[in-house]
Amino acid sequence: MRIFASNFSPMKPIKIFITALIIIAFTVTTTPSQSQCSMCRAVAESGSKNDAKKTAAGLNTGILYLLSIPYVIGGVAFYIWRKNRRKPEDIPASFN
């Protein structure tokens, strides 16, 4: 027996509005900052003129490595979620 004709929830528009409001608030209220980790700063300042290109390449590689890890973790999580989600034919007939 179906109670609702669709999956529409009356709370759904409110949740969407609150989520959008929070995202806008965090986007608008950012403060500019100039920060750098102390180890990167020490390496960048202590590099000699002969080693400058090699030091810069090493710092750039490290930054790209640190930047890519969250995307890899998110991609793996999405893949696992996508692989394990239920297909419509797997849902019992009593729920239809």
ChimeraX commands (.cxc) that place a marker at each C-alpha (Angstrom):
marker #1 position 0.00,0.00,0.00 radius 0.5
marker #1 position 1.43,3.30,-1.07 radius 0.5
marker #1 position 0.91,6.23,1.28 radius 0.5
marker #1 position 2.44,8.98,-0.86 radius 0.5
marker #1 position 2.17,9.23,-4.62 radius 0.5
marker #1 position 5.83,10.21,-4.91 radius 0.5
marker #1 position 9.01,10.50,-2.90 radius 0.5
marker #1 position 8.41,14.20,-2.29 radius 0.5
marker #1 position 8.99,15.24,1.28 radius 0.5
marker #1 position 7.59,18.54,2.60 radius 0.5
marker #1 position 10.89,19.14,4.41 radius 0.5
marker #1 position 12.95,18.81,1.25 radius 0.5
marker #1 position 12.63,22.47,0.08 radius 0.5
marker #1 position 13.55,23.69,3.55 radius 0.5
marker #1 position 16.67,21.48,3.64 radius 0.5
marker #1 position 17.71,22.68,0.20 radius 0.5
marker #1 position 17.19,26.32,1.22 radius 0.5
marker #1 position 19.19,25.94,4.44 radius 0.5
marker #1 position 22.01,24.13,2.63 radius 0.5
marker #1 position 22.17,26.82,-0.06 radius 0.5
marker #1 position 22.12,29.53,2.60 radius 0.5
marker #1 position 25.04,27.94,4.47 radius 0.5
marker #1 position 27.07,27.54,1.27 radius 0.5
marker #1 position 26.44,31.17,0.30 radius 0.5
marker #1 position 27.34,32.36,3.80 radius 0.5
marker #1 position 30.64,30.49,3.77 radius 0.5
marker #1 position 31.44,31.71,0.27 radius 0.5
marker #1 position 30.67,35.37,0.95 radius 0.5
marker #1 position 32.32,35.62,4.37 radius 0.5
marker #1 position 35.79,34.40,3.46 radius 0.5
marker #1 position 38.81,36.34,4.62 radius 0.5
marker #1 position 41.93,36.60,2.51 radius 0.5
marker #1 position 45.03,35.20,4.13 radius 0.5
marker #1 position 48.64,34.70,3.26 radius 0.5
marker #1 position 49.85,31.59,4.95 radius 0.5
marker #1 position 52.46,29.02,4.24 radius 0.5
marker #1 position 53.61,26.07,6.28 radius 0.5
marker #1 position 56.80,26.79,8.18 radius 0.5
marker #1 position 58.68,23.87,6.62 radius 0.5
marker #1 position 57.91,25.00,3.05 radius 0.5
marker #1 position 58.92,28.54,3.89 radius 0.5
marker #1 position 62.21,27.39,5.46 radius 0.5
marker #1 position 63.05,25.23,2.44 radius 0.5
marker #1 position 62.16,28.01,-0.01 radius 0.5
marker #1 position 64.24,30.63,1.85 radius 0.5
marker #1 position 67.25,28.42,2.52 radius 0.5
marker #1 position 67.68,27.24,-1.07 radius 0.5
marker #1 position 70.85,28.47,-2.78 radius 0.5
marker #1 position 70.90,30.10,-6.22 radius 0.5
marker #1 position 72.31,26.92,-7.78 radius 0.5
marker #1 position 69.56,24.77,-6.34 radius 0.5
marker #1 position 66.63,27.16,-6.89 radius 0.5
marker #1 position 65.01,25.33,-9.82 radius 0.5
marker #1 position 65.40,21.93,-8.19 radius 0.5
marker #1 position 63.94,23.21,-4.90 radius 0.5
marker #1 position 61.01,24.88,-6.65 radius 0.5
marker #1 position 60.28,21.71,-8.64 radius 0.5
marker #1 position 60.33,19.65,-5.44 radius 0.5
marker #1 position 57.96,22.06,-3.67 radius 0.5
marker #1 position 55.58,22.07,-6.63 radius 0.5
marker #1 position 55.57,18.26,-6.75 radius 0.5
marker #1 position 54.80,18.10,-3.03 radius 0.5
marker #1 position 51.97,20.60,-3.36 radius 0.5
marker #1 position 50.42,18.67,-6.26 radius 0.5
marker #1 position 50.72,15.43,-4.27 radius 0.5
marker #1 position 48.94,16.97,-1.27 radius 0.5
marker #1 position 46.29,18.46,-3.56 radius 0.5
marker #1 position 45.51,15.17,-5.32 radius 0.5
marker #1 position 44.99,12.96,-2.25 radius 0.5
marker #1 position 41.49,14.27,-1.31 radius 0.5
marker #1 position 40.33,13.80,-4.91 radius 0.5
marker #1 position 41.63,10.23,-4.97 radius 0.5
marker #1 position 39.89,9.43,-1.69 radius 0.5
marker #1 position 36.66,11.01,-2.96 radius 0.5
marker #1 position 36.89,9.08,-6.22 radius 0.5
marker #1 position 37.40,5.77,-4.44 radius 0.5
marker #1 position 34.49,6.49,-2.08 radius 0.5
marker #1 position 32.25,7.39,-5.05 radius 0.5
marker #1 position 33.28,4.20,-6.88 radius 0.5
marker #1 position 32.50,2.04,-3.83 radius 0.5
marker #1 position 29.16,3.80,-3.31 radius 0.5
marker #1 position 28.25,3.45,-6.99 radius 0.5
marker #1 position 29.19,-0.23,-7.06 radius 0.5
marker #1 position 27.21,-1.09,-3.91 radius 0.5
marker #1 position 24.04,0.94,-4.42 radius 0.5
marker #1 position 20.80,-0.94,-4.92 radius 0.5
marker #1 position 19.39,-1.31,-8.41 radius 0.5
marker #1 position 15.62,-0.83,-9.02 radius 0.5
marker #1 position 15.17,-4.52,-9.87 radius 0.5
marker #1 position 16.67,-5.49,-6.48 radius 0.5
marker #1 position 13.97,-3.63,-4.51 radius 0.5
marker #1 position 11.25,-6.01,-3.24 radius 0.5
marker #1 position 7.81,-5.72,-4.89 radius 0.5
marker #1 position 6.17,-4.80,-1.58 radius 0.5
marker #1 position 7.91,-1.38,-1.69 radius 0.5
marker #1 position 6.53,-0.49,-5.14 radius 0.5
marker link #1:1,2 radius 0.2
marker link #1:2,3 radius 0.2
marker link #1:3,4 radius 0.2
marker link #1:4,5 radius 0.2
marker link #1:5,6 radius 0.2
marker link #1:6,7 radius 0.2
marker link #1:7,8 radius 0.2
marker link #1:8,9 radius 0.2
marker link #1:9,10 radius 0.2
marker link #1:10,11 radius 0.2
marker link #1:11,12 radius 0.2
marker link #1:12,13 radius 0.2
marker link #1:13,14 radius 0.2
marker link #1:14,15 radius 0.2
marker link #1:15,16 radius 0.2
marker link #1:16,17 radius 0.2
marker link #1:17,18 radius 0.2
marker link #1:18,19 radius 0.2
marker link #1:19,20 radius 0.2
marker link #1:20,21 radius 0.2
marker link #1:21,22 radius 0.2
marker link #1:22,23 radius 0.2
marker link #1:23,24 radius 0.2
marker link #1:24,25 radius 0.2
marker link #1:25,26 radius 0.2
marker link #1:26,27 radius 0.2
marker link #1:27,28 radius 0.2
marker link #1:28,29 radius 0.2
marker link #1:29,30 radius 0.2
marker link #1:30,31 radius 0.2
marker link #1:31,32 radius 0.2
marker link #1:32,33 radius 0.2
marker link #1:33,34 radius 0.2
marker link #1:34,35 radius 0.2
marker link #1:35,36 radius 0.2
marker link #1:36,37 radius 0.2
marker link #1:37,38 radius 0.2
marker link #1:38,39 radius 0.2
marker link #1:39,40 radius 0.2
marker link #1:40,41 radius 0.2
marker link #1:41,42 radius 0.2
marker link #1:42,43 radius 0.2
marker link #1:43,44 radius 0.2
marker link #1:44,45 radius 0.2
marker link #1:45,46 radius 0.2
marker link #1:46,47 radius 0.2
marker link #1:47,48 radius 0.2
marker link #1:48,49 radius 0.2
marker link #1:49,50 radius 0.2
marker link #1:50,51 radius 0.2
marker link #1:51,52 radius 0.2
marker link #1:52,53 radius 0.2
marker link #1:53,54 radius 0.2
marker link #1:54,55 radius 0.2
marker link #1:55,56 radius 0.2
marker link #1:56,57 radius 0.2
marker link #1:57,58 radius 0.2
marker link #1:58,59 radius 0.2
marker link #1:59,60 radius 0.2
marker link #1:60,61 radius 0.2
marker link #1:61,62 radius 0.2
marker link #1:62,63 radius 0.2
marker link #1:63,64 radius 0.2
marker link #1:64,65 radius 0.2
marker link #1:65,66 radius 0.2
marker link #1:66,67 radius 0.2
marker link #1:67,68 radius 0.2
marker link #1:68,69 radius 0.2
marker link #1:69,70 radius 0.2
marker link #1:70,71 radius 0.2
marker link #1:71,72 radius 0.2
marker link #1:72,73 radius 0.2
marker link #1:73,74 radius 0.2
marker link #1:74,75 radius 0.2
marker link #1:75,76 radius 0.2
marker link #1:76,77 radius 0.2
marker link #1:77,78 radius 0.2
marker link #1:78,79 radius 0.2
marker link #1:79,80 radius 0.2
marker link #1:80,81 radius 0.2
marker link #1:81,82 radius 0.2
marker link #1:82,83 radius 0.2
marker link #1:83,84 radius 0.2
marker link #1:84,85 radius 0.2
marker link #1:85,86 radius 0.2
marker link #1:86,87 radius 0.2
marker link #1:87,88 radius 0.2
marker link #1:88,89 radius 0.2
marker link #1:89,90 radius 0.2
marker link #1:90,91 radius 0.2
marker link #1:91,92 radius 0.2
marker link #1:92,93 radius 0.2
marker link #1:93,94 radius 0.2
marker link #1:94,95 radius 0.2
marker link #1:95,96 radius 0.2
view
